[in-house]
Amino acid sequence: MDSLADDLLVEIFCRLPCAEAVITCKCVCKQWLSLISKPQLVARFIAHNLNNGHINSNNKKKHRNEELSSFTYIDQGENEDGNIFFFPTSPVFTSLDTTLDFIPSYENTAKSPVKIRSKCSDLILCSRLPPEEFSSRVLPEEPDLYICNPRSKQWIQLPTPSHKEHHCLTCFTCDPYYETGSSISLSTCRYSVCYGFVVSRSSSRVNQLEMKILSSETGVWKKAVLLSPKFVNFWSAKFRDCFTYNGMVHFCTDDGIIGFDTYNVSADGFIHGRVIQLPLHDGSNQCGGEYVGVSGGKIVLLVYCRCLMSQQQQQQQQPQPDNTDVYSLRVWELKGYETGEWLMTRIVHLNDLVVEDSEIFESLVRRYRWNLLMIHPNDADVLLLILGERMVECNLREKTWKSICSIPSSRKRLGLVFPWWPTPLKQLPW
C-alpha cells in the first residue's frame, strides 16, 4: 500500500462505506494522514457519494441534491440526568459511541450528566451538569456550554452567558459544511447560539422577544431584541422544535412560523423577524396536532386531522372511536417563502395504511395521541412517530406503518441528521 499513488488512494478512500471509515485510516501512516486531511479529498468523497447515491426501497437512486446519508435521533431522560439513547436508521452508524463522555467533566470531577440543549445537522449544543456533591454549593448561573460532534468527537467550550431570567428559547444554528452544485464547495461552518426571554407576563401577545446571541464570528454574548411584524403569542411557541432554514432560525406559534437571522443584528441591537402564516384548516376538519420541519430543502407542515361529520352524516353513520375513516395525515409544502403560499402535497386516510401490528394502529386511533419525532430530511413522506412506548416509521407514499423499537415513555427527544462528512467545528476568536 505504501507504493500506491495519491490519486489511487483517493479513489479507494472515496469508496469506503462512510466518512468514519476514511477518518480511521488517518492512523495508518503520515502519508494517509496528510492526504485525508486535505479539503480536496473531503470534497471528492462527498461528490462521489452524491453522484452515485444509494439504492432506496424503490430500487431507485437518490437524487444528487439529497445531501444527507442518514438520520437518527437522540433520547434523554425527562430530568435530563439519564443516559442518552441513540437510535440510528442506517446500519452504518450502529457502532457510533453516543455517550458524549469526551465532554470535559465539571471542574475536573467525576463524570456528571450531560444535558442536551439543542442540535443542528450532526452537531449538538450541550452542557455538563455539576455532580450531586456540588448541589449544595453556589453554582454558576449557567453550566458550562459545549458544541460537539458525536461522530468525530470534536468539541469546543463556549463562554458562559450571565443572565438571571429563565430563558424560554434555546436554539443553535450552523451553516452546512458543503454546498452542492457543479462542484462541491466547503464552508467555514459559522454557527450561533441564541437564548430568548419572554419579557412581559402581563400580556400574552407581544411583538418582541429579548435575546442573547453568541456567534462564531464574535465569540462573545451580545444582547438583541427580536421584533415581530405582528403581535404573537410567544407563550404558545414550540421552542423545542425550532429548526433552521436558509441559515435562519424558525419556530412555530399559534400565530404562524417566526423566522429570524441571528447574524443580522442592527447597530442598535434589533433583529427584524418575519411571520409565515400557516395554511387555514378546512372547517370540516379538526386539527389534532401539527409539526413543522425541513425536508428536501423545503419547509414542510404535517397535520393530523379528525374529520367532523355533518348532522346528516352522523345520522347515516355514527362515528366510533375505532372508526379510522375520520382520521387523516396531511402534508403541506411551503411553495413560496416570501409569499407564504402553501400547497397540500399529500393526504392519507389512516384506514388506507397497511400495518404489521394492528395493536399499534388501534392504539393510535383509540388514544388519539401521537408525537411526531421528525420528518425524514430527504423524503417528506417518511415520518418517525412516537406512540406510547414505541417508535414507529410511517411511509405515506407506500401507505405502510412499521414498529422500529421500544423506548421508555415521557422522554425528551431530538432528531439528528448525518451529512456525508462530519461537520467540523470552528474555534472561537478568543
C-alpha positions, -999 to 999 in steps of 0.1 A, spaced: 0 0 0 30 23 6 37 23 -31 2 34 -42 -1 68 -58 -21 95 -40 -47 96 -68 -54 58 -65 -56 61 -27 -82 89 -30 -103 66 -52 -100 38 -26 -109 61 3 -139 75 -16 -154 40 -19 -153 33 18 -188 29 33 -188 61 55 -166 90 65 -158 74 98 -140 46 80 -120 71 60 -111 92 91 -99 60 109 -73 55 81 -55 86 93 -38 64 119 -21 42 94 8 64 83 18 101 78 10 99 41 -26 88 47 -30 114 75 -18 142 52 -39 130 23 -72 125 43 -67 159 60 -69 178 27 -101 195 18 -98 182 -18 -103 146 -5 -133 156 16 -149 173 -14 -141 142 -36 -156 118 -11 -188 139 -8 -191 143 -46 -186 105 -51 -214 97 -27 -238 123 -41 -232 113 -77 -235 76 -71 -262 77 -44 -276 46 -27 -304 23 -37 -336 31 -17 -366 8 -11 -380 15 -46 -347 4 -62 -341 40 -74 -310 61 -68 -313 91 -46 -314 124 -62 -280 142 -63 -292 171 -42 -302 148 -13 -272 156 8 -279 136 39 -269 100 41 -289 90 72 -309 104 101 -313 93 136 -325 106 170 -312 111 205 -333 105 235 -327 118 270 -344 114 303 -371 138 312 -350 152 341 -320 153 318 -299 132 341 -304 98 324 -284 81 297 -286 92 261 -304 67 240 -293 68 203 -312 51 175 -297 52 140 -318 45 109 -288 33 90 -267 3 99 -236 23 91 -239 42 124 -249 14 147 -215 13 163 -213 50 169 -205 59 206 -231 84 217 -222 86 254 -207 120 250 -181 110 276 -155 130 257 -172 162 270 -150 175 299 -163 169 334 -174 197 358 -143 212 375 -123 181 367 -146 160 390 -161 126 383 -183 125 352 -217 141 356 -247 141 333 -247 159 300 -278 180 292 -286 183 256 -299 218 248 -303 219 210 -290 205 177 -283 214 141 -273 189 115 -249 165 132 -238 190 159 -252 191 195 -253 220 219 -250 206 254 -238 214 289 -221 193 316 -242 194 348 -224 195 381 -223 163 401 -246 157 430 -219 165 456 -219 201 443 -257 206 446 -253 224 479 -228 249 466 -234 282 449 -231 272 413 -228 294 382 -260 308 368 -254 287 337 -234 255 335 -205 252 310 -218 251 274 -203 230 247 -208 223 210 -198 188 199 -200 164 171 -207 128 184 -193 114 152 -158 130 152 -158 136 190 -147 171 183 -159 197 208 -154 234 218 -164 252 250 -184 283 248 -182 313 272 -208 311 299 -237 335 295 -248 356 325 -285 360 330 -309 357 359 -341 353 338 -353 319 328 -348 316 290 -377 300 271 -358 296 238 -326 278 232 -316 275 196 -285 266 177 -278 270 140 -248 261 119 -241 266 82 -239 235 61 -203 222 57 -207 218 20 -229 231 -8 -238 211 -39 -238 224 -75 -215 219 -104 -188 212 -78 -186 207 -40 -179 238 -21 -168 236 15 -176 263 40 -161 276 73 -193 264 91 -201 295 111 -225 289 139 -246 308 165 -263 301 198 -294 320 209 -312 324 242 -347 340 242 -366 356 271 -403 365 270 -403 400 286 -439 406 295 -460 382 316 -489 407 318 -499 403 281 -500 370 262 -494 388 228 -463 408 223 -442 418 193 -407 414 207 -385 388 223 -353 397 243 -323 376 233 -287 369 239 -267 357 209 -232 342 206 -217 336 171 -185 320 160 -177 353 143 -176 374 175 -171 347 203 -190 368 228 -226 370 240 -245 401 228 -279 414 237 -305 417 210 -343 421 206 -363 402 181 -390 424 165 -420 407 150 -441 424 123 -472 414 142 -482 407 178 -478 370 185 -483 347 215 -448 336 223 -461 315 252 -476 292 226 -443 288 208 -429 253 203 -393 264 210 -381 229 214 -390 221 178 -371 251 163 -354 244 130 -330 261 106 -339 270 70 -317 290 47 -294 299 76 -323 314 96 -339 301 129 -376 293 128 -401 282 154 -439 277 153 -465 296 173 -503 297 172 -499 328 150 -476 313 125 -440 305 119 -415 330 132 -382 333 113 -351 354 121 -314 357 112 -291 356 142 -263 370 122 -282 401 110 -284 423 141 -287 460 136 -263 485 152 -290 493 178 -294 456 187 -326 447 168 -334 417 147 -363 421 123 -382 388 121 -408 376 98 -441 357 102 -453 330 79 -490 322 82 -499 286 85 -525 273 60 -561 275 71 -577 243 81 -609 232 64 -638 238 87 -649 202 83 -617 190 99 -604 193 135 -566 196 139 -553 170 163 -517 180 161 -491 195 138 -454 195 132 -432 219 111 -397 209 98 -375 208 68 -373 180 43 -357 180 9 -347 216 13 -383 228 18 -404 237 49 -430 210 54 -461 210 77 -477 178 88 -512 180 102 -531 151 120 -568 157 114 -601 142 126 -628 149 100 -660 164 115 -692 149 102 -723 169 94 -756 161 113 -769 143 82 -737 122 80 -739 114 117 -775 101 112 -763 79 84 -732 67 102 -725 71 139 -687 75 142 -670 52 167 -636 57 185 -621 30 163 -636 42 131 -605 52 112 -624 67 82 -624 101 100 -587 104 106 -561 115 82 -525 128 79 -520 158 56 -487 171 43 -482 207 33 -452 222 15 -443 259 16 -441 269 -21 -431 305 -16 -411 317 13 -417 353 6 -454 350 -4 -463 324 23 -480 302 -2 -487 266 9 -495 236 -12 -510 203 1 -489 176 -14 -504 145 2 -534 134 23 -536 98 36 -566 84 54 -555 61 83 -577 33 72 -557 30 40 -525 22 58 -511 -13 58 -498 -22 93 -477 -51 105 -491 -48 140 -527 -39 144 -522 -31 181 -501 0 171 -527 12 147 -556 7 171 -537 24 198 -532 55 176 -569 60 169 -582 49 203 -558 71 224 -558 100 199 -522 105 210 -491 107 188 -459 126 188 -440 132 156 -403 129 162 -391 141 129 -397 141 91 -370 124 70 -346 151 58 -348 139 22 -383 124 20 -413 142 35 -434 110 30 -413 92 57 -421 101 93 -408 89 127 -436 88 153 -438 80 190 -468 60 200 -468 52 237 -435 34 243 -428 26 206 -411 43 178 -430 38 145 -420 46 110 -448 57 87 -443 59 49 -472 80 35 -462 72 -1 -463 34 3 -490 37 30 -472 15 55 -465 15 92 -439 -5 110 -426 -7 145 -389 1 149 -382 -3 186 -395 1 221 -384 31 240 -391 44 275 -420 68 278 -420 105 289 -386 113 275 -371 143 257 -363 136 220 -344 155 193 -339 145 157 -304 144 144 -292 142 107 -259 130 93 -242 147 63 -218 127 42 -189 141 61 -189 152 98 -193 189 103 -160 204 116 -161 229 144 -146 264 140 -127 277 170 -139 309 186 -118 341 181 -106 343 217 
